[in-house]
Every structure is written in C-alpha cells, then in structure tokens.
Amino acid sequence: MKKIRWGVLSTAKFGMNTSVPAMQQGKYSLVSSLASRDMASAQSAADMLAIPKAYGSYDELLADPGIDAIYNPLPNHLHVPWSIKALEAGKHVLCEKPIAMSAAEAQNLLNVSKRYPHLKIMEAFMYRHHPQWQAATGLVSAGQIGSLVNVHSYFAYRNTDPGNIRNKKDIGGGALMDIGCYCVSLSRFLFAAEPKRLAARMESDPIFGTDKLTSVIMEFDQGSATFTCATQLAGYQRATIYGTHGWIEIEMPFNAPNDRPCSILVNCKGKTEQISFDIINQYTLQGDLFSQAILEDKPVFTPLEDAVANMRVIDAVFQSAARGEWVLL
C-alpha cells in the first residue's frame, strides 16, 4: 500500500503529543522527517516518536526530495510564510488553524497556491472529518430537525502562562484565534453559507493584550449563530444545533476523545435518541483523507477558499469588538 511521506515543521508540544502520533497510525500516512530550528531539539523529538530523519532547519526539510507533504503546526504568524515556502518546494501542505493572521494574508496564500494546481493545500480543521460531525451535518441537510435556525457553541480552557504562544498577541494568540476559529468554522459549515453581519464583545488580558473571552452573534440569511470562547475559564466545550422541529447536541464537538466512544443527542419532534460512534482519532482520519486526496488526485475535503472566508469572519469579529457595533460582511 502506497503511503504519503510526511515532513513536520517544528517540535511544538501539540504536534509531538497529539497530531503527529495520530498521523503515524494512518494507513496512507508515513511521517518520515521532522525539523526544528535546533538540531538537538529535532533529533530528540524524532527519537521520541521514532521518526527516521531529523533536520536542524525548516529549509533543509523542504529540500528533501523524499518528502511528499508538509504538516505545518507552527505558531499562527508562521503559517502562511512557511506554507508558501513548502508549495514553492513542491510539497503538498496541511496547515494548522487558523490558516493566517488575517483574511488578506490568507488570500495571499490562496493566490500563491493557484500557481501550483498540482499541489494540495488545506486548513487543518480536524473536527469536520469526525463521524459525529458527518452525522450531524447529514441530519441537518436531510431536514431531520426541521429547518436550521440557530447554532450555539462554547469552547474554553484555562491557560495563564505568559510564555505560552497562545498568550502572545503579536504571533496570533488569544481566544478567538486559537479556539473561537472553530466556532466560526462550524457555524459556517452547518449553514453552508457566510454570515451577513455580526456583533462581538471582547475582554482582554491587561498584561498579555490578547482576548481572554469573546462572545459573538452572527446573522445568516437562514438563521443565527452564537458562540463564546475563553482562555481563562474552566475547560468546557459544547455545540447545540437548533431546528424548527428538534435539536442536536454534541458533547465534545472539537476535542472528540480518541480512547473511548463518543455520542451525540438528537431530538426530533419530542423524541430524543443517542447516537454513538466507534473509537476513532480525528487527527489520524484527517491525515489519511488528505493523503488519499494526494494519492488519488482528488479535491481536498475543505478548499482553501473556505479558510479565507473563515478569516474574513474572524477579522470582522475583531472589528466589531473594537468599534462596539455591528459589522457587515
């Protein structure tokens, strides 16, 4: 069975502990190299995960002709620059969310990607691939809860470490960029449309300057979506989808467990049913689906245009919070 040979940019904790080990379990994904700005760090991480090759610079990894695709889990401000370099080096790219620091930067990446139509590139919103979301979107599309009228989501954790990249404003830290991007994404995913206008409120950390709590309401032609994201509250997440005849509740919409089955609740015309799903790692699934798109030369699950559109909404949230008024999109 042919596998796509992956190279990983950085030894970030998230990648080393979560996404990369999951990709190593894939049927079509082979993580064959890893790079860091420091060779000792790269070698240590490669040894820990039994990755064959380690490089002391990102450029060295990109120059490796034995690498087919790049996984980019670098800090947010480095997503676009290194994704562009990867494309220029002839590599397919799976880049972590959010794709960029702004919609303009994301558009630049899209423009560059069009010069390389033979290469695949996608934003890594892993939740969209999980069977629970495939089921939820399928139920909504089939009208099982009636017409979709509202989506509400909540995502929070607590992190007050000043050294953590999520608390550094200049490199894309803050609640909205780190986890609120999921809430924006799932709302657009479910409505299969873009919001017409939105209003937002933010609370910022007085030291970090990042938003520590952001609440947003978005209006679509068909209905509305609301969400709150926070980085200094107790960890919690939930998504509820409301229709004219029922609702769907997803207990772990973003960090679906990979060590136990998960389930969703579906209420239709007064009757509530629990739908359970087999154990699966959504990062493994994402890596394999992207690898299959390369192997079979098929479109990726989420086109880069979607990533640009998501950033456009995120930009508008910042604008609304700063102005204290509704913003049209």
Phi, psi and omega in degrees: 000124180286140178236152174278132181270115186260144170240140184248128177268114175098160176247035181303144183304317180301314181294315183292326184266335189237290190287317183293311176304325179292317179297328179295342180270000185287154177283331185242008184240128176235110178278105188251350178205160183213144181229149174220167176285350180233124185297321181297318179294318180297315182294320179298315180292320179296319178296319182299323183256008180057043176268127189303317186243143175231140179234146181270007175204154179292324181298322179298318180295316181297334180279352182287115181290349180272005180253128180267320187222152180246134170256123186248095177256026180295166174305154189309321183289348180256000181299305183290312181304314184278337173291321177295316179298323178295316177298316180296334178273002177084024182252144169289155186225126168248110186249136180297159177276158343291150189299333187206182177270344180199166178295324180296319179292321178296321178297322177299318178297318178299316179300316179294319183299331181291344175283346184233066184297343179277353181256143178266143175213138184206148173279137189271069171271085190297332185300329184297336183274342185295140180306330180294326178280328175296321178292315182297313180293326178295318179295320179295313182297327181278357178076022183293336176248020183082206178279135179293128181237333182204144174233129177234132179223155181217136181212121182212152170209174179241122179209108181245020180284116182294340180273351182284138183298336180289348179250020179244109188296320187291344179247018173094028178279179179111162184297315184298312182290323185280313184233335177296334178301329176295316182296320176297313183299312184292328178295314178294324180297315182288316179283344183053042183200174179254145177294150180271327177201164180208160174225141185221154174227135181233146168243126183254149175287130184294339180262310183287327184082356179275158175285126180260345175207125180227131176237139187220145168238130180240135178255126175251166176301322186273335185181213183220163176222140177230149175203157173228136175229147184207148180246001180227036175234172178298143181298129180193146174210149181192149174221133178232133184245120185251130175240179182288340182235008180174191181207163176230130178243129179246114186292316180236075187291334186250304180263063180303135183296144178250009182239004179201157178296153174236167184212163175233156176255133180236121178250124179226115179053046174090350179254131182250131181234141175260126178250122182256154182231146180296159177298130179206148176259116185292338176285323175297314181298317180298313180299319180291319180294322177293318179298319178297322178299323178290310184299323183261001182050054177245161179298147176288162185300318181237113181292157183296335176302327178294323179295321177297316180296322178296319179293329178297321177291318179299317176303317182293327177296314177299318180297315181297316180297321181289323183272336184071035181210168176295146177237131177276144177247000000 
